[in-house]
Amino acid sequence: MVEINRNTYNKAPEKRVFRIRDGNGDDLKCYGCGWRVTNLYVLATSKSEAISLYQSKDAGLCGDCFSEMLMELSSPETIIGQGETIKV
């Protein structure tokens, strides 16, 4: 019989949802579907990581694409704390 250490198995990176908005109030382009929207969402461990991911075009999804991404995560993510708005 194989024994599983559940403490190790269940550990997933703790991430927060960050909302990205343009500092001038312009619409931003979703990196998933290409639609222009007021808010983009990023799942990251910190504000600096969220900004870095957005600026490198590795993250930044509209609400529809973000919810689809959450449903398709292959590994469980732990989403913690209150979200935060970042103006870029």
N, C-alpha and C positions, 0 to 999 in steps of 0.2 A: 504494500500500500504506500502510495506517495503522499507525503505530508506537505501541504502548501502553507507557507508563511503568509497569512492574509495581510499582515501589516505591510509587507513589501509589495505584494501583488496589487493591493488596492491603492498604492501611492501613485497619484497622477499630479502633474504640475498644477498648481493653483493659479488660475487666471482670472482676470477681470475683463468686463466688456467696456471698451472705450468708444465713445461717439466722436467722430471727426467732423468738424464743420469748417468751412472756409471763413477766414477772418474778415473778409469783405462781404460776406453774405451771398457769394456766388454759389451756384450748384457745383457739385463734385461728380466725377465720373466713377461709377461702380466698376471695380476691376473684375467683377464676375460677368455681368450681363451688358455692361457698357452704357446703361441708362444714366442720365444726369439726375442727381437727387440732392436734397438739402443735407442729409445725414448719411455718413458711412460708418460702419461698425468694424471694430478690430478686437480680436481676442488676444490678450497679451498679459504678461506677468507684471509689467510696470508701464508707467506713462512714457518713459524714454524708449522702451521696446516698441510700444504702440506707434510712436512717431516714426521710429526707424523703419518699422515694417511698412507703414503707409508711404513714407518717402521713397522707399526702394521698390514700391509697387508690389510687395509681397502680400499685402493685406489691405482691406478697405472695401467692404461689401455693403450693398444696399440692404434694407431690412429683409426683403424676400430671399436674396442670395445668402445672407447671414443665417437665417433660420434653416434653410436647406443644408448649409454647411454644418450646423450644429446637429442636425438629424443624421448626417452621414459620417460623423466622427468615428474613426475605426478604433481609437483608444478612448477610454473614458476620461473626460476632462473634469476638473473640479472648478466651478465658477464661484468665486467668492466676492464678498464685499459689495459695496455700492459702485455703480458705474461712474464714469467721469467724462465730461465733455472737453475736448481739446480743439482749440481753434488754430488752424494752420494758415 
